[in-house]
Amino acid sequence: MYPLQMSILSSVSNAASRETEPRARTVALEAHGLSFAYGGERRALADVSFAVACGEIFGFLGPNGGGKTTLFRLLSTLVPLQSGEVRALGEDFRAGTLAIRRRMGVVFQYPSIDGKLTVAENLAHHGRLYGIHGRKLRERSAAMLERLGLAARAGDLVETLSGGLRRRVELAKALLHEPRLLLLDEPSTGLDPVARREFFDYLHHLRESDGVTIVLTTHHMEEAERCDRIAILSQGRMVAMAAPGELKAEVGGDVVVIRAREPELLQRKLMHQLKLASTLVDGTLRIERPRGHELVREVVETFGSEVDSVSFGKPTLEDVFVHLTGHRFFTSEPGEPS
Amino acid sequence: MSDAILQAGTLWWREIVRFIRQRSRVTGALLQPLLFWLVLGAGLTASFRPSGMPGGMNYVEYFYPGVIMLVLLFTAIFGTVSTIEDRREGFLQGVLVAPVSRRTVVMGQALGGTTLALIQGLVFLVLAPFAGIHLSVAAVLLSGAMMAIIAFALTSIGLVIAWRMESTQGFHVIVNMILIPVWLLSGAFFPQTGVPAWLEWPMRLNPLSYGMSALRKALYFGQAQSFCSLTSFRWSAAVSVVFAAAMFAIAAQVARRSSPV
């Protein structure tokens, strides 16, 4: 049913496998048969299984309501597991919650730093929660501020910082206790494209320099593109897991999208006259095949007046999503309880 | 253990720092009770003549300890609201994924709220002479201790609510239906003496009545003046301590239920 689901660790990216240390081949985070329902009724997650290798950058891509938020809340230990097994850094989620928390850094979608405290005070507070204090705390805090270019703002109240800087403070906070696994929920929320790129550059740098495993959720295609592997979530189910390039290769050739006033009629005509099978997705006709540009000409010449627009292009991750689920990425799905 | 102290300590410290940086909070929690006291005190003094009231006492004086209780209550309510907001999409998220047990988190929050309430209660003590109460040093110390115990209990009640509620919607219902009535029926607003039987029992069973009784007796420490028929200071204080401990235990339990640890 899920043709793109790869065997669990088959496609760890080059970047990760380049690491020579033995832990590069070990698993940082794995889940088996993870399901979750709110109030015992609506299933927010159904039978999700995956494994993330040490040093990997792994993304969960899905539309809002797809189950990402629920998955993040489970993986960050905010919410107890209902069914299924999760292991992180060699510890079981149920038995070793505190041990996992000690070695995991979490960056939330919504701010978790206190605007009424200064940057340094926020870090100090966080450090003490992780049992770090005294000189060790001061040294680590100073080093982290230096590393993220926040040293000059250490004494400023967080509420006076820009969105991009605040995001960096969140990251500094999550890294202060030197976690082996970093979990981020929609990391680029509220960031402009430039800041988003910088943030992602830093994540890559972090993986290269410290070997930190990074797991994130996103609904941005550009972000998903920069992950070693992604898992696609739709309506609480995992519909694919592979490297972005492999997923796009599965779609096959080009994607031609036709807009028409009467798409159903055109769909029948395409089948009848050109022997072309197309799928109707939210009022647009989609055809996946190699040499798409030839098809564009053919469609325009044959059905000129009935067609509003024809476009073609290399498959994007959005096309992958449509290919797998039969509906578009940005449609209104039943929202998760927020 | 030392980690738990460090963790609870830093949560407590954060509450204090925030409080100092938000002056409007200080005035907000003090001004409204002060206004209540002035208006109701002035308005009701002429008609307030319960049996057994010591000579020379009027409603301004009677109501004064009740207003201190109101200051403590308002601080606890404010803390509850900010906890609900913090938990869902704010500061507490980061605390909840840290290697901290929920009991420690609740202890840090309760001690923070208690300290803030105590500071404001002590500020209010400055007004005692205007109520006609002349405080001895022992009375101030004893009252401070009672305020801390009561504030710990009220803050813990607030935390029980905060950890059960997912949003602040409907919170005002709880304030109006539970917290304010509990305050009204604690002897803060009118004495137990002379009330009809159907009202007497709710007042006797109300745990806050014992806190109110102990606070009244502490304010008049060494004087015969206090006006409260409920029970002795020792019993009132003992009930208050048990009440505070029980509320904390419930808050810690409620907080635990929503988490793996």
Boltz contact constraints between the chains, C-beta under 6 A:
constraints:
  - contact:
      token1: [A, 76]
      token2: [B, 97]
      max_distance: 6.0
  - contact:
      token1: [A, 77]
      token2: [B, 97]
      max_distance: 6.0
  - contact:
      token1: [A, 77]
      token2: [B, 260]
      max_distance: 6.0
  - contact:
      token1: [A, 78]
      token2: [B, 96]
      max_distance: 6.0
  - contact:
      token1: [A, 80]
      token2: [B, 260]
      max_distance: 6.0
  - contact:
      token1: [A, 97]
      token2: [B, 260]
      max_distance: 6.0
  - contact:
      token1: [A, 97]
      token2: [B, 261]
      max_distance: 6.0
  - contact:
      token1: [A, 98]
      token2: [B, 99]
      max_distance: 6.0
  - contact:
      token1: [A, 98]
      token2: [B, 261]
      max_distance: 6.0
  - contact:
      token1: [A, 101]
      token2: [B, 99]
      max_distance: 6.0
  - contact:
      token1: [A, 102]
      token2: [B, 99]
      max_distance: 6.0
  - contact:
      token1: [A, 106]
      token2: [B, 97]
      max_distance: 6.0
  - contact:
      token1: [A, 108]
      token2: [B, 93]
      max_distance: 6.0
  - contact:
      token1: [A, 110]
      token2: [B, 89]
      max_distance: 6.0
  - contact:
      token1: [A, 112]
      token2: [B, 91]
      max_distance: 6.0
  - contact:
      token1: [A, 112]
      token2: [B, 93]
      max_distance: 6.0
  - contact:
      token1: [A, 112]
      token2: [B, 94]
      max_distance: 6.0
  - contact:
      token1: [A, 114]
      token2: [B, 91]
      max_distance: 6.0
  - contact:
      token1: [A, 116]
      token2: [B, 18]
      max_distance: 6.0
  - contact:
      token1: [A, 116]
      token2: [B, 21]
      max_distance: 6.0
  - contact:
      token1: [A, 125]
      token2: [B, 10]
      max_distance: 6.0
  - contact:
      token1: [A, 125]
      token2: [B, 14]
      max_distance: 6.0
  - contact:
      token1: [A, 128]
      token2: [B, 6]
      max_distance: 6.0
  - contact:
      token1: [A, 128]
      token2: [B, 10]
      max_distance: 6.0
  - contact:
      token1: [A, 129]
      token2: [B, 7]
      max_distance: 6.0
  - contact:
      token1: [A, 129]
      token2: [B, 98]
      max_distance: 6.0
  - contact:
      token1: [A, 129]
      token2: [B, 100]
      max_distance: 6.0
  - contact:
      token1: [A, 131]
      token2: [B, 3]
      max_distance: 6.0
  - contact:
      token1: [A, 133]
      token2: [B, 6]
      max_distance: 6.0
